[in-house]
Amino acid sequence: MQMDLSSYPYVDFSATIPSHPDNVSTVYWKAVIYDTCGNSLVVDNNGQLYSYSRGIFEYIKQTGKLNPTLYDDWNWTYIFTSGADHLDEVWIHKSLEGNNGIEEEDILLNPIDTFNTTYSIEICHDLEHFSGTYKFMFCSDEGDNYTIEEIQLKKPSIRIEQEEKPLSLLDLSQSTSHNISFKIPEYNEYIDYVSIEYEYDNGEDKRMENMTKIGELYTFSFKNFPKNATQVNYTVIAVDIFGNNITWDQYQSIKLLPALPEWEMSAEVQAIVALSSLIIGIGCAVVYSSTMGSETQNSIEDKLGIKAEKDEKRLKTNERNEQDIGFIIGKLSSISKKGLMIGTLATLYAVATILAVVSIFGLKSSEIAMVLLTGAFLSMVTIWVLLFGHFTEKTFRSNQLKLPISYKIILLGISIIIYVVLFSIFLVGNTIAWWRVRVNELSYNIAGIRIPRALTTVTTAFFSSILLLTWSTLKELSKKTEEFFESMELNENPLKIAERKEKSINSIVNSIGKKGILFVTIIGVVIIFASDLSIYANQGMLIVIPFALGALLTLFIYSIRRKKEEPTIQKRLLDNTVICAQCGEKTALSGTYCEFCGNRLLSGERASNGILCENCKKINIRGGKFCRHCGTELKEQNFEEKQATKEPSKTKNEKSSKPKPKNKDKKKEGKP
């Protein structure tokens, strides 16, 4: 640093140092200063001023830059405070490395002050090279080279870092915007601006916007997300003051959960929806019960009427004709109700399916199509329940143990149609962003295999419910039918059998209706809770629960009511008949005495080992000639007696002889 001595008194004392031989390189000196008072001051500094062979050079750095880079413009200045008179040259040695290798250059410096002690250079930025070395050097008048300072310059390594942890999932139902922040941890002074480049997966073009600088951070806010977007991909690009692009080394993605359609309900709307759902459930149950149960009374009365017509043809002819008309009208009414109901539902299914196709390909509205397909699904489920009840009832009345193959094929075909419609709802929903992300794309990961969660759960629930409903109903049908076969084989009263059969039919049909309602309820609940639609759980339960409760309660009330109904058909009797051994007339098998002669029909009890009928596999009394169940001639079999034969005591009315043949042409007096 150069000192300004102009304000200080200047006294010049000089002396000549004598010449020295060439082999002498150092001169030692000592100066003694005496003041007027006789005091003295010795200045020697060890007596060494400088060496003639290399000189004594002292310098200070006046300007420079701490840790400069190739991007910097800066001044580099040194001032020689000692030995300036022995300088030969001062220069900068520059060595730069670039694509063309290493380039070297020496830049000669001239003093810039009147004392010839200050040397300076302006270093300009360099954008073409990767690194460089600058040396501030001088040469003494003895020809020796010295390096004052060496500086390594590099191209600045500008990095972009995200301030917060990147978000992987954004639920647009909870947040409609998302802010991100970035920073330049080093060399931020070289940045002109920072931009963000992003694109959505809905097919739109990429967008680029400048980020807002707040302090040391660059921020951007995602908002106004497209309705059909499920993912946004973005990266950040910084531009330095020289126009160079610095790209973020990542390409970040945020998975978007599209906002669900708003479904807010006020308290009044909730009450209306719940009440409407309850009324619909009650109405469906009433229609189902009245349609499926209308044949019960007519069936018994029809059977009694036919029997009475055969046995009492001569009596009440006009009354019977009127009743026959009633029977026919009732029968046709029942059939027409079922046919009308099934036809109406089939028409609704066809119309809903056609409109759904038009909505998809014509109106380009997947939401409307899904609603229509839901209506088609409910129509086909109702048809399936009605047909299953009808087929079960028809099979029961025909005394068959199993459903005919034709019935099973029809029910299987309808089941497949129901599942196809259900699958179509998921397929159409895949074109709607919120359904695709929140329902279809949710999956189980089992051993690296991704299985759709909602569709798998719904499919499992669908087939398990269908199979369980079918299996339980057919099992109950088979069990009841076997019981009635046994009752008929034991010659129980046919009227009692018919009444029990009708009650069983009502019970089974009513059970099918309940299971059908539970089936629809299960499918709806599974779709809600097996996906990300739980936000609609309250609204869904507000619809499903009142509907299910109303329908099930109504079916239950109908079932209790039928059980408590007093029979209105006691004016007629329906009996199996047997020939009285005393009088030869046909009398009721269920009675104890003959209706015409009063003879006791029961003669006692009998216990004995039996033999097996090869035709019907039933047990008959040992010694019998023909099977009492199917009439097949029996073959003698050697069965060991397991129980002693107990001979019943004969009653006084029992006859040991065979009944006398009766002349059937002879009319008895008093016979009606």
Beta strands, then each sheet from edge to edge (+ up, - down):
strand 1: 26-28
strand 2: 31-34
strand 3: 40-43
strand 4: 48-51
strand 5: 58-63
strand 6: 74-82
strand 7: 87-98
strand 8: 101-109
strand 9: 118-123
strand 10: 129-140
strand 11: 145-154
strand 12: 161-162
strand 13: 169-171
strand 14: 177-183
strand 15: 191-200
strand 16: 207-210
strand 17: 212-214
strand 18: 217-223
strand 19: 231-240
strand 20: 245-247
strand 21: 252-257
strand 22: 443-446
strand 23: 449-452
strand 24: 577-579
strand 25: 586-588
strand 26: 610-612
strand 27: 619-621
sheet 1: 1+ 4-
sheet 2: 2+ 3-
sheet 3: 5+ 6- 9+
sheet 4: 8+ 7- 10+ 11-
sheet 5: 12+ 14- 18+ 17-
sheet 6: 13+ 21+ 19- 15+ 16-
sheet 7: 13+ 21+ 19- 20+
sheet 8: 22+ 23-
sheet 9: 24+ 25-
sheet 10: 26+ 27-
end
